[in-house]
Amino acid sequence: MTGPDPVWAPGSFLSLIGDDEREQLLALGTTRRLPPGRQMLVEGRLDAHVEIIRQGHVKVSTSVGGMPQLLAIRLPGDLVGELAAFNGGGRSATVTTCGEVVSTVIHQLEFLDFIGHNPNVAAQVTVTVGRRLRWANERRSEFSAFPVHVRLARVLSEIAASCGEAIGDGLLIGVELSQTELATLVGAREDTVQRGLRTLRRLALLRTGYKRIVVLDVPGLRALADEAEWR
């Protein structure tokens, strides 16, 4: 790969480690460029390498009853595949590219050896896993605490902050999200999500199209989420 890397997403794994550690870790792997819609990691497979997202975004999903369920979105600087590297029990989720993605593939033994000799990097892997668990727990706790339009506001404000692209009248979320995927993220039925999106549109907070969401009022969307939290 030529040219400089982009700025890593705030809070991503690569943003948490030092420049020398980052350079040494990336040098262990092979960097590849992937087209949109490519499965980088596949749930159930027994491979155990890790990948580090250097450019682009990916979706993390799992299959429930034969239907894909969106779990999370990963950003530049994020580490994926670390659980299989640690426990060797097969992939717990599928990771699929959203648009073109550049990633670095690091073999399991080289990754584990590196973090074994670099305590700070090992600590930041632990921090990364802990943050993801906390995020998942927060989403589950919201399922019964807030109405669906508030849950949507909370999730979409976070996604817009991490992968939003400024356009003329708002912030375009840079990852295509179907209503089915949004329903998974907020723990609601798809028809309930449709009503929740209508509410946010009526409040002039969003504009939506097919798998396209533009946040028209970022502070207003965040304020709706924050106000509900303090009730």
ChimeraX attribute file (.defattr): number of C-alpha atoms within 10 A of each C-alpha:
attribute: neighborCount
match mode: 1-to-1
recipient: residues
	/A:1	11
	/A:2	4
	/A:3	5
	/A:4	6
	/A:5	12
	/A:6	11
	/A:7	12
	/A:8	18
	/A:9	17
	/A:10	15
	/A:11	15
	/A:12	18
	/A:13	25
	/A:14	27
	/A:15	17
	/A:16	19
	/A:17	17
	/A:18	12
	/A:19	11
	/A:20	8
	/A:21	16
	/A:22	16
	/A:23	12
	/A:24	12
	/A:25	19
	/A:26	19
	/A:27	12
	/A:28	15
	/A:29	19
	/A:30	13
	/A:31	18
	/A:32	12
	/A:33	12
	/A:34	18
	/A:35	13
	/A:36	14
	/A:37	15
	/A:38	15
	/A:39	17
	/A:40	17
	/A:41	22
	/A:42	19
	/A:43	16
	/A:44	14
	/A:45	14
	/A:46	14
	/A:47	17
	/A:48	22
	/A:49	23
	/A:50	24
	/A:51	26
	/A:52	25
	/A:53	25
	/A:54	25
	/A:55	21
	/A:56	22
	/A:57	23
	/A:58	28
	/A:59	21
	/A:60	22
	/A:61	22
	/A:62	19
	/A:63	13
	/A:64	8
	/A:65	7
	/A:66	7
	/A:67	9
	/A:68	16
	/A:69	20
	/A:70	22
	/A:71	18
	/A:72	17
	/A:73	19
	/A:74	23
	/A:75	23
	/A:76	27
	/A:77	27
	/A:78	24
	/A:79	21
	/A:80	23
	/A:81	24
	/A:82	20
	/A:83	17
	/A:84	21
	/A:85	21
	/A:86	15
	/A:87	10
	/A:88	14
	/A:89	14
	/A:90	17
	/A:91	22
	/A:92	19
	/A:93	24
	/A:94	23
	/A:95	26
	/A:96	23
	/A:97	24
	/A:98	21
	/A:99	17
	/A:100	15
	/A:101	23
	/A:102	21
	/A:103	26
	/A:104	21
	/A:105	21
	/A:106	21
	/A:107	16
	/A:108	20
	/A:109	12
	/A:110	15
	/A:111	21
	/A:112	18
	/A:113	10
	/A:114	17
	/A:115	17
	/A:116	12
	/A:117	10
	/A:118	12
	/A:119	11
	/A:120	15
	/A:121	21
	/A:122	16
	/A:123	13
	/A:124	18
	/A:125	19
	/A:126	12
	/A:127	15
	/A:128	18
	/A:129	15
	/A:130	12
	/A:131	13
	/A:132	12
	/A:133	11
	/A:134	12
	/A:135	13
	/A:136	14
	/A:137	11
	/A:138	11
	/A:139	17
	/A:140	14
	/A:141	11
	/A:142	17
	/A:143	15
	/A:144	11
	/A:145	13
	/A:146	14
	/A:147	15
	/A:148	24
	/A:149	21
	/A:150	25
	/A:151	26
	/A:152	24
	/A:153	26
	/A:154	22
	/A:155	17
	/A:156	24
	/A:157	23
	/A:158	14
	/A:159	16
	/A:160	20
	/A:161	13
	/A:162	18
	/A:163	20
	/A:164	20
	/A:165	14
	/A:166	14
	/A:167	11
	/A:168	7
	/A:169	11
	/A:170	18
	/A:171	21
	/A:172	22
	/A:173	22
	/A:174	20
	/A:175	21
	/A:176	14
	/A:177	15
	/A:178	15
	/A:179	17
	/A:180	17
	/A:181	20
	/A:182	22
	/A:183	20
	/A:184	18
	/A:185	21
	/A:186	23
	/A:187	19
	/A:188	18
	/A:189	14
	/A:190	16
	/A:191	12
	/A:192	16
	/A:193	23
	/A:194	16
	/A:195	13
	/A:196	20
	/A:197	23
	/A:198	16
	/A:199	16
	/A:200	20
	/A:201	15
	/A:202	11
	/A:203	13
	/A:204	14
	/A:205	21
	/A:206	23
	/A:207	20
	/A:208	14
	/A:209	8
	/A:210	9
	/A:211	12
	/A:212	14
	/A:213	23
	/A:214	23
	/A:215	28
	/A:216	20
	/A:217	18
	/A:218	18
	/A:219	12
	/A:220	16
	/A:221	23
	/A:222	18
	/A:223	15
	/A:224	18
	/A:225	21
	/A:226	14
	/A:227	10
	/A:228	14
	/A:229	13
	/A:230	6
	/A:231	5
